[in-house]
Amino acid sequence: TCSGVLGSAIGMDKAVSKELFQSMLLNVVKYLVVTRSDIEGNPDATLLHIETFLDYPLIVKPAMQGSSIGIEKARDRSSLLRALEIAASFGEKIVVEKYLEDFKEVNCACFFDGEKIVVSETEEPYSLNEFLTFEDKYISNQKTFGRKIPASISEEEAAVIKSTTERIYSELELFGVVRMDYLVCRKTGKVFINEINTIPGSLAYYLFEPLGITYSDLVEKMVNAAVARRDRQLKEKTTFKSEVLKHYNKSFKLGGNKNRTVAKS
């Protein structure tokens, strides 16, 4: 009921997914990738490299974590070093990107129902903090975050997000419910794709409810699409027969001057 190996791997690696987004000519917030080895081996050079290409404030995150784990904001060199060290504790590869000061976070999901890609309504998550943290999502007993459905964006912005969501889903050959997270600049209306979640929490079912699709409907559609997917793959399974080895059932030269014999098949 979910994406295959390649699609899932792309979704798990924020650095790789950003490279693919750029190759698709999509807007991506300016970013750099550094490694734990860079930080441990030459922290001063790593900091200088980042500061040469990116302006503060910055967001630092492990490339292969989710749920806001290890994400820190940096406003100067000292906080950047601390953020890099924290991110490095969660993985070898680290993404450092420009922090947009005046933006809205907007999410959109989609799934394949066996016949077509169904794109959800948009949502605008919000937090009392500068960005949603792991504590906001899973630990805090207080209501520190919420969501607006649909997101408070223009019709044009919503159309761009929905069409981009469908395009990414199709071109990366994703499957099942996938949620895609965007950043929308309040001043310019420019839409940036941030990342994809190949197995979003609660299957992002609440984004499909405005379309009249209940949670049970969503699960049933996912299962039916998966069964059809399996049946199609079995039906399309082909074999290729070759008799090429029959031409090499005698001794022949294979590299250098040595004679080697290929056994009859």
SEKOLKOL-663372 format. One record per residue: residue number from 1; x negated, y negated, z negated of N, C-alpha, C, O in turn. Coordinates in steps of 0.05 Angstrom, whole numbers. Each point is the difference from the previous one (the first is absolute). Layout:
BEGIN
LOGU     k      nxx      nyy      nzz     caxx     cayy     cazz      cxx      cyy      czz      oxx      oyy      ozz
LOGU   NUM        X        Y        Z        X        Y        Z        X        Y        Z        X        Y        Z
...
//
This chain:
BEGIN
LOGU     k      nxx      nyy      nzz     caxx     cayy     cazz      cxx      cyy      czz      oxx      oyy      ozz
LOGU     1      -16       24        0       16      -24        0      -17      -25        0       11      -22       -1
LOGU     2      -37       24        3      -17      -23       -2      -20       -1       24        0       18       16
LOGU     3      -16      -39      -16      -19       -3       22      -21       23        0       -4       13      -20
LOGU     4       -9      -10       43      -20       21        2      -26       -9      -12       -1      -20      -14
LOGU     5      -20       36       19      -26       -5      -13      -11      -28        8       -8      -15      -17
LOGU     6        8        9       43      -12      -25        9       16      -24      -10      -13      -19      -10
LOGU     7       39       19       13       16      -22      -10       -2       -5      -29       -1      -22      -10
LOGU     8        0       44       -5       -2       -2      -29      -28      -11       -8       -2      -16      -19
LOGU     9      -19       25       33      -27      -10       -6       -2      -29        6      -12      -15      -16
LOGU    10       24        6       38       -1      -29        6       14      -16      -22      -10      -21       -7
LOGU    11       33       31       -2       14      -14      -21      -15       -2      -26        4      -18      -16
LOGU    12      -22       38       11      -14        1      -26      -25      -17        1      -11       -7      -21
LOGU    13        1       -1       44      -24      -16        2        6      -28       10        5       -4       24
LOGU    14       -5      -15      -42        8      -27        7      -19      -13       20        8      -16       16
LOGU    15      -34       23      -17      -19      -11       18        5       10       29        0      -16       19
LOGU    16        4       42      -16        6       12       26       26      -11       11        2       -6       24
LOGU    17       18        5      -40       26      -10        9       -2      -29       10       13       -7       20
LOGU    18      -28       -9      -34       -4      -28        9      -14       -1       27        8      -17       17
LOGU    19      -27       34      -12      -14        1       25       19        8       23       -1      -12       21
LOGU    20       19       30      -27       19        9       20       20      -23        5        8       -4       23
LOGU    21        1       -9      -44       19      -23        4      -13      -21       18       14      -10       18
LOGU    22      -39        4      -22      -13      -19       16       -2        9       29        3      -16       19
LOGU    23       -8       42      -14       -1       10       27       27       -1       14        1        0       24
LOGU    24       20       -2      -40       27       -2       11        8      -30        4       22       -6        7
LOGU    25      -42      -12      -12        4      -29        2       21      -10      -20       14      -20        6
LOGU    26      -13       32      -29       17      -10      -22      -15      -18      -18      -25        1       -2
LOGU    27       39      -19      -11      -13      -19      -19       -8       15      -25       16       13      -13
LOGU    28      -41      -16        5      -11       11      -24      -15      -22      -15      -15      -15       12
LOGU    29       19       13      -38      -14      -19      -16      -30        5        2       -8       23        0
LOGU    30       -8      -44        2      -29        3        3      -11       16      -23        6       -4      -23
LOGU    31      -23       24       30      -10       18      -21      -28       10        7      -10       -3       22
LOGU    32       -3       15      -42      -25       14        3        1       27      -15       16        3      -18
LOGU    33      -33       15       26       -2       26      -14      -28        2      -11      -20       -3       14
LOGU    34       18        9      -40      -26        5      -13        2       27      -14       21       11       -3
LOGU    35      -44       -1       -6       -1       26      -13      -11       -2      -29      -13      -20       -7
LOGU    36       19       40       -8      -12        2      -27      -30        0        1      -13      -12      -17
LOGU    37        1       25       37      -29        0        4      -10      -28        4      -22       -7      -10
LOGU    38       36      -10       25       -8      -28        4       -2      -14      -26      -19      -15       -6
LOGU    39       40       18      -11        1      -14      -25      -21        9      -20      -13      -16      -13
LOGU    40        9       42       12      -20       11      -18      -28       -5        9      -19       -4      -16
LOGU    41       15        4       43      -27       -3       11      -10      -28        1      -23       -6       -7
LOGU    42       41      -13       15       -8      -28        2       24      -18       -3       11      -10       20
LOGU    43       -2        6      -45       24      -15       -5       -2      -29       10       20      -11       10
LOGU    44      -43       -2      -13       -2      -28        9        3       -2       30       14      -18        9
LOGU    45      -26       36        6        3       -1       29       29        6        8       10      -12       20
LOGU    46        3       30      -34       28        6        6       18      -24       -5       18       -5       16
LOGU    47      -22       -8      -38       15      -24       -7       -4      -22       21       19      -13        9
LOGU    48      -44        9       -1       -6      -20       20       13        6       27       10      -17       14
LOGU    49      -11       43       -7       12        9       25       30       -7        0       11      -10       20
LOGU    50        3       16      -42       29       -5       -1        5      -30        1       18       -9       14
LOGU    51      -33       -7      -30        4      -29       -1       -6      -13       27       10      -22        5
LOGU    52      -27       34       11       -7      -11       26       24        0       19        3      -17       17
LOGU    53       13       38      -19       22        4       19       28       -5      -11       18       -5       15
LOGU    54      -15        5      -41       26       -4      -13       -1      -22      -21      -19       -2      -14
LOGU    55       41      -13       13        2      -21      -20       17        9      -23       18       16        3
LOGU    56      -24      -26      -27       16        6      -23       27      -15        2        2      -20       13
LOGU    57       19       31      -26        1       25      -16        1       25       17        7       -1       24
LOGU    58      -14       24      -36       -1       25       14       16       21      -15        4       -2      -24
LOGU    59        4       23       39       12       23      -12      -19       24        5       -8        4       22
LOGU    60        2       11      -43      -18       22        2       15       26       -7       14        1      -21
LOGU    61      -16       19       38       15       24       -6      -15       25       10      -14       -1       20
LOGU    62       17       24      -34      -12       25       10       14        7       27       24       -4        2
LOGU    63      -39       14       17       12        6       26       19       24       -1       17        2       18
LOGU    64      -20       15      -38       16       25        1       15        4      -26        2       23      -10
LOGU    65       10      -44       -1       17        2      -23       27      -12        7        2      -16       18
LOGU    66       18       22      -34       27      -11        4       10      -11      -27      -15        0      -20
LOGU    67       40       -9       20       13       -9      -24      -15      -23      -14        2       -2      -25
LOGU    68      -15      -14       41      -15      -23      -11      -23        7      -19       -9      -16      -16
LOGU    69        0       41       17      -22        9      -17      -26      -13        9       -8        2       23
LOGU    70       -6      -14      -43      -26      -11        6        0      -26       14      -22       -9        9
LOGU    71       45       -4       -5        1      -25       15       -5      -24      -19       12       -2      -21
LOGU    72      -30      -16       30       -6      -23      -16       -2      -25       18       -6        2       24
LOGU    73       12      -25      -36       -3      -25       15      -26      -14       -9       -7        1      -24
LOGU    74       -8      -13       43      -25      -13       -7        1      -29       10        7       -5       23
LOGU    75      -14      -13      -41       -1      -29        7      -28      -11        2       -4      -23       10
LOGU    76      -16       38      -20      -27       -9        1      -19       24        1       10       23        0
LOGU    77      -36      -28        0      -19       22        2        1       19      -23       -2       24        4
LOGU    78        4      -34      -28        0       17      -24       25       19        0       -3       23       -5
LOGU    79       26      -34       11       24       16        1        0       19       24       12       21       -1
LOGU    80      -26      -29       22       -2       18       24      -17       24       -7        7       23        7
LOGU    81      -29      -27      -21      -17       22       -8       15       19      -18       -2       25        3
LOGU    82       17      -36      -22       16       17      -18       21       16       16        4       24       -6
LOGU    83        9      -37       25       20       13       15      -12       23       17       12       21        3
LOGU    84      -35      -26        9      -14       20       16       -7       24      -17        2       23        9
LOGU    85      -12      -28      -33       -7       22      -18       24       17       -8       -2       24       -2
LOGU    86       24      -38       -3       25       15       -7        9       17       24        6       23       -4
LOGU    87       -5      -35       27        8       15       24      -18       23        6        8       22        8
LOGU    88      -34      -26      -12      -20       21        5        3       24      -19       -7       22        7
LOGU    89       19      -27      -30        5       22      -19       22       19       10        3       22      -11
LOGU    90       12      -31       31       21       17       11       -6       12       27       16       15       11
LOGU    91      -39      -22        1       -7       11       26      -24      -13       12       -9      -21       -9
LOGU    92       -2       34       29      -24      -10       14        5      -24       17      -17      -18        2
LOGU    93       40       17       12        5      -21       19       19      -21      -12       20        7      -12
LOGU    94      -26      -32       17       15      -22      -12        8      -21       21      -16       -7       17
LOGU    95       40       -2      -18       10      -21       18        1      -26      -15       12       -2      -21
LOGU    96      -24      -19       33        1      -27      -11       14      -17       21       -9       -2       23
LOGU    97       31      -11      -31       15      -16       20        7      -27      -12        2       -4      -24
LOGU    98        3      -14       43        8      -27       -8       27        0      -14       19       13       10
LOGU    99      -17      -27      -32       26       -1      -15       16      -23       11       -9      -23        0
LOGU   100       33       29       10       17      -21       11       14      -14      -24       13       12      -16
LOGU   101      -17      -38       15       10      -16      -23       30       -3        1       14        0      -21
LOGU   102       -2       -4       45       28       -6        2       13       20       20        2       -5       24
LOGU   103        7       27      -35       10       21       17       23       15      -14        4       -3      -24
LOGU   104       10       18       40       21       18      -11       -9       29        8       -9        5       22
LOGU   105       13       13      -41       -4       28        6       27       11       10       20       -3      -14
LOGU   106      -21       16       37       25       12       11       -6       29        8      -20        5       13
LOGU   107       39       12      -20       -3       29        7       22        8       19       22      -11       -1
LOGU   108      -28       31       17       20       11       18       -7       30        4      -23        7        1
LOGU   109       43        9        1       -4       29        3       14       11       25       16      -14       12
LOGU   110      -23       38       -4       13       13       22       -3       30       -2      -18       10      -15
LOGU   111       34        5       30       -3       29        1       11       10       27       16      -14       12
LOGU   112      -23       38       -4       10       12       24       22       19       -8       -4       18      -16
LOGU   113       28      -22       27       23       16       -8        5       24       18       20       14       -2
LOGU   114      -40       -8       20        3       22       18        6       -9       29       -4       15       19
LOGU   115       14      -40      -17        7      -11       26      -13      -27        5       -9       -6       22
LOGU   116        7      -10      -43      -10      -27        3      -13       -8      -26        4       12      -21
LOGU   117      -20      -34       23      -12      -12      -24       20      -19      -12        9      -19       13
LOGU   118       -3       23      -39       18      -18      -14      -16      -19      -17      -15        8      -17
LOGU   119       19      -34       22      -15      -21      -14       18      -11      -22       23       -7        5
LOGU   120      -34        4      -29       16       -9      -23        3      -31       -1       -9      -14       18
LOGU   121       23        5      -38        1      -28       -7      -26       -8      -12      -16       17       -9
LOGU   122       11      -43        7      -25      -10      -12        5       -5      -30       23       -4       -9
LOGU   123      -45        5       -6        2       -7      -28      -23      -19       -7      -21        0       13
LOGU   124       26      -17      -33      -21      -18      -10       -5        5      -30       15      -10      -17
LOGU   125      -35       27       11       -6        5      -28      -13      -25      -13      -15      -15       14
LOGU   126       21       10      -39      -12      -23      -14       -8        8      -28       11       19      -11
LOGU   127      -31      -33        0      -11        6      -26       -5      -25      -15       -4      -21       11
LOGU   128        4       23      -38       -7      -22      -17      -30       -5        1       -9      -22       -6
LOGU   129       -6       42       15      -29       -3        4       -5       -9       29       18       -2       16
LOGU   130      -44       -3      -10       -7       -9       27        6       21       21        6       -6       23
LOGU   131       -9       32      -31        7       22       18        8       23      -17       -6        1      -24
LOGU   132       21       18       36       10       23      -15      -23       18       -9      -17        8       16
LOGU   133       16       -3      -42      -21       17      -11       11       28       -7       24        4        1
LOGU   134      -43       14       -7        8       26       -9       18       -1      -25       20       15       -2
LOGU   135      -28      -33      -16       16       -4      -25       28       -9        6       19        9      -12
LOGU   136      -16      -28       31       26      -10        8       18       23        9       23        2       -7
LOGU   137      -35       15       24       16       21       13        7       23      -19       22       11        2
LOGU   138      -40       -3      -20        4       25      -14       -1       -1      -31        9       19      -13
LOGU   139      -21      -40        2       -5        1      -29       16      -20      -16       11        7      -21
LOGU   140       -9      -32       30       12      -21      -15       29        6       -7       16       10       17
LOGU   141       -8      -15      -42       27        3       -9       17      -24        7       25        1       -1
LOGU   142      -38      -23        9       15      -24        7        4       -1       31      -15       13       15
LOGU   143       36      -27       -7        6       -2       28      -19      -22       12        7      -24       -1
LOGU   144      -29       33       11      -20      -19       10        0       -3       31      -14      -16       11
LOGU   145       31       33        2        2       -3       29       27        8        9       16       13      -14
LOGU   146      -10      -20       39       26        7       12       -2       -1       30      -22       -1       11
LOGU   147       45        2        3       -1       -1       29       26      -13       10       21        2      -11
LOGU   148      -25      -16       34       23      -12       14        4       16       26      -18        4       16
LOGU   149       43        5      -12        7       14       25       25      -13       12       21        0      -13
LOGU   150      -23      -11       37      -24       -2       17      -19      -21      -10        7      -17      -17
LOGU   151      -31       17       28      -20      -20       -8        9      -28        9       13       -2       21
LOGU   152      -21      -18      -36        8      -27        7      -20      -12       21      -16      -17       -6
LOGU   153       19       28       30      -17       -9       22       18       -6       24       24        6        0
LOGU   154      -35      -19       20       16       -7       23        7       24       17      -12       21       -3
LOGU   155       32      -24       21        8       22       17      -23        8       19       -4       23        6
LOGU   156      -11      -43        2      -23        5       18      -21       16      -14      -11       19       11
LOGU   157        5      -26      -36      -20       14      -16        9       29       -5      -16       19        1
LOGU   158       42      -16       -8       10       27       -5       -1       17       25       -6       24       -1
LOGU   159       11      -36       24        0       15       26      -29        9        6       -4       22        9
LOGU   160      -16      -40      -14      -27        8        4       -8       23      -18      -13       19        9
LOGU   161       20      -20      -34       -7       21      -19       13       26        7      -13       21       -1
LOGU   162       38      -21        9       14       25        7      -11       12       26       -3       24        1
LOGU   163       -2      -40       18      -11       10       26      -29       11       -4       -7       20       12
LOGU   164       -8      -34      -29      -28        9       -6        1       26      -15      -17       18        5
LOGU   165       35      -15      -24        3       24      -15        6       24       18      -13       21       -3
LOGU   166       31      -25       22        7       22       18      -24        6       19       -5       24        6
LOGU   167       -9      -44        2      -23        4       18      -22       15      -13      -11       19       11
LOGU   168        4      -27      -36      -22       14      -15        8       29       -4      -16       19        3
LOGU   169       41      -14      -11       10       27       -6       -3       17       25       -9       23       -2
LOGU   170       16      -34       25        0       15       25      -29        5        9       -7       23        7
LOGU   171       -9      -44       -6      -27        2       12      -19       17      -18      -18       13       11
LOGU   172       22      -13      -37      -17       15      -18       11       28       -4      -11       16      -16
LOGU   173       33       -9       29       13       26       -1        6        8      -29       -7       22       -9
LOGU   174       20      -41       -5        7        6      -28       27       15       -1       13        3       21
LOGU   175       -7        8      -44       25       16       -3       10       -3      -28      -14       -7      -19
LOGU   176       40       13       16       12       -3      -27        4      -30       -6       -2      -17       18
LOGU   177        8       11      -43        3      -28       -7      -27      -13       -5      -16       10      -16
LOGU   178       11      -32       29      -24      -15       -3        7      -29       -6       17      -12       14
LOGU   179      -29        0      -35        5      -28       -6      -25      -17        8      -22        9       -5
LOGU   180       27      -31       18      -22      -17        8        2      -27      -14       22      -12       -2
LOGU   181      -45        2       -8        0      -24      -16      -13      -23       15      -21        3       13
LOGU   182       34      -26      -14       -9      -23       16       -4      -24      -19       10       -1      -22
LOGU   183      -25      -18       32       -3      -26      -13       10      -21       20       -9        0       23
LOGU   184       26      -18      -32       11      -21       18       -8      -27      -11        6       -7      -23
LOGU   185      -21       -8       38       -9      -27       -8       24      -18       -1       14       -4       20
LOGU   186       -9       -9      -43       23      -18       -3       -2      -24       18       21       -9       11
LOGU   187      -45       -1       -7       -4      -25       15        3        5       30       13      -16       14
LOGU   188      -25       37       -3        0        4       29       19       21        9        7        1       24
LOGU   189        2       16      -42       18       22        8      -15       23       13       12       19       10
LOGU   190      -39      -20      -10      -16       21       12        2       26      -16       -1       -1      -24
LOGU   191        5       23       38        4       26      -13      -26       16        2      -10        4       21
LOGU   192        1        6      -45      -24       17       -1        8       28       -9       14        2      -20
LOGU   193      -23       18       34        4       27      -10      -21        6      -21      -24       -5        5
LOGU   194       32       15      -28      -18        5      -22       -9       29       -2      -23        7        1
LOGU   195       43       11       -4       -6       28       -2       24       17        5       23      -10        1
LOGU   196      -27       36        2       23       19        3       -1       20      -22      -21        8      -10
LOGU   197       45        0        2        4       20      -22       15       24       12       24       -1        6
LOGU   198      -39       23       -1       12       23       14       19       16      -17       16       15       10
LOGU   199      -18      -18      -37       20       12      -17        7      -21      -22      -10        1      -22
LOGU   200       28      -19       29        6      -22      -19       16       10      -24       15       20        2
LOGU   201      -18      -33      -25       15        7      -24       30        0        5       11      -18       12
LOGU   202        2       40      -21       29        3        3        9        1       29       23       -4        6
LOGU   203      -43        9       12        5        0       29       12      -26       10       11       -1       22
LOGU   204      -15      -21      -38       11      -26        7       29        1        9        9      -14       17
LOGU   205        6       32      -30       28        5        8       17      -24       -2       19       -3       16
LOGU   206      -25      -15      -34       16      -25       -4       -1      -18       24       18      -17        3
LOGU   207      -39       19       13       -1      -16       24       18        9       23        6      -14       19
LOGU   208        4       39      -22       18       11       21       29       -2       -9       18        3       17
LOGU   209      -13       -9      -42       28       -2       -9       15      -22       14       24        4        5
LOGU   210      -37      -27        1       15      -21       15        9       10       28       18      -12       12
LOGU   211      -30       33       -2        7       11       26       22       21       -3        8       12       20
LOGU   212        1       -7      -45       20       20       -5      -11       28       -3       15       19        1
LOGU   213      -41      -17       -5      -13       26       -4       -5        4      -30      -17      -14      -11
LOGU   214       30       33       -2       -4        5      -28      -25       17       -4      -12        9       19
LOGU   215        4       -6      -44      -24       16       -6        3       28       10      -18       11       12
LOGU   216       41        2      -17        5       27        8        1        2       31      -10       19       11
LOGU   217       21      -40        2        0        0       29      -29       -1       11       -7       15       19
LOGU   218      -10      -31      -32      -27       -3        8      -15       26       -2      -15        8       19
LOGU   219       18        6      -41      -14       25       -4        9       21       20      -16       15       11
LOGU   220       43      -14       -6       10       19       19      -10       -5       28       -7       18       15
LOGU   221        6      -44       -7      -11       -7       26      -29        7        3       -9       10       21
LOGU   222       -6      -14      -43      -29        7        0       -4       30        4      -17        8       16
LOGU   223       33        8      -30       -3       29        1        8       10       28      -14       16       12
LOGU   224       36      -27       -1        9        9       26      -21       -8       22       -5       16       18
LOGU   225       -6      -40      -21      -21       -8       19      -24       17       -1      -13        6       20
LOGU   226        6        3      -45      -24       17       -4        5       28       12      -18       11       12
LOGU   227       42       -1      -15        6       26       12       -1       -1       30      -11       18       13
LOGU   228       22      -40       -2        0       -3       29      -29       -4       10       -7       10       22
LOGU   229       -9      -23      -38      -29       -4        7      -14       27        1      -15        5       19
LOGU   230       20       12      -39      -13       26       -1        9       17       24      -16       13       13
LOGU   231       42      -13       -7       11       16       22      -12      -10       27       -6       17       17
LOGU   232        3      -43      -14      -11      -11       24      -29        8        4       -9        7       22
LOGU   233       -6       -8      -44      -28        8        1       -4       29        7      -18        7       15
LOGU   234       35       10      -26       -1       29        6        7        5       29      -12       17       14
LOGU   235       32      -32       -4        9        4       27      -21      -10       20       -4       12       21
LOGU   236      -10      -33      -28      -19      -12       18      -28       13       -2      -18       -7       15
LOGU   237       15       25      -33      -26       13       -4       -7       16       25       15       17       10
LOGU   238      -39      -23        1       -8       13       25      -28       13       -4      -15       -7      -19
LOGU   239       10       26       36      -26       13        0      -14       -4       27       14       -3       21
LOGU   240      -39        3      -21      -16       -4       25      -17       25        4      -18        5      -16
LOGU   241       22        9       37      -16       24        6      -21       -7       21        5      -12       20
LOGU   242      -29       20      -27      -22       -4       19      -16       25        4       -4       16      -19
LOGU   243       -3      -11       44      -16       24        6      -29       -8        6      -14       14       14
LOGU   244        6      -37      -24      -26      -11        7      -23       19      -10      -20        2       13
LOGU   245       24       12      -35      -21       18      -10       -4       24       18      -21       13       -2
LOGU   246       40       -6       18       -4       23       18      -22       -6       20      -12       19       11
LOGU   247        7      -44       -6      -22       -7       19      -27        2      -13      -21       -3       14
LOGU   248       20        7      -40      -26        1      -15       -3       26      -15       -9        0      -23
LOGU   249       18       22       35       -3       26      -13      -26       14        6       -4       23       -7
LOGU   250      -14      -38       20      -27       11        6      -20      -18      -13        6      -22      -10
LOGU   251      -31       30       11      -21      -16      -11       -3      -27       15        3        0       24
LOGU   252       -8      -22      -39       -4      -25       13      -18      -17      -18       -2        6      -24
LOGU   253      -11      -26       35      -18      -16      -15       15      -22      -16       18      -13       11
LOGU   254      -25       11      -36       13      -20      -17      -22      -16      -15       -8        8      -22
LOGU   255       -2      -29       35      -20      -17      -12      -28       13        2       -4       24       -5
LOGU   256      -15      -40       12      -28        9        2       -2       23       20       13        0       20
LOGU   257      -30       19      -26       -5       22       19       10       26      -12       -6       22       11
LOGU   258       20      -23      -33        9       24      -13       26       11       12       18      -16        6
LOGU   259      -17       42       -1       24       12       10       18        8      -23       -9       13      -19
LOGU   260       34      -21       20       18        8      -21       25       13       13        7       -7       23
LOGU   261        5       25      -37       22       15       11       26       -8      -15        0        0      -25
LOGU   262       20       -7       40       26       -6      -12       17       25        0        4       12       21
LOGU   263        6       -4      -43       16       24       -1       25       -3       15       12      -22        3
LOGU   264       -2       45        9       25       -1       14       23       -5      -19        0       11      -22
LOGU   265       18      -27       31       23       -7      -17       23       19        6       21       -2      -12
//
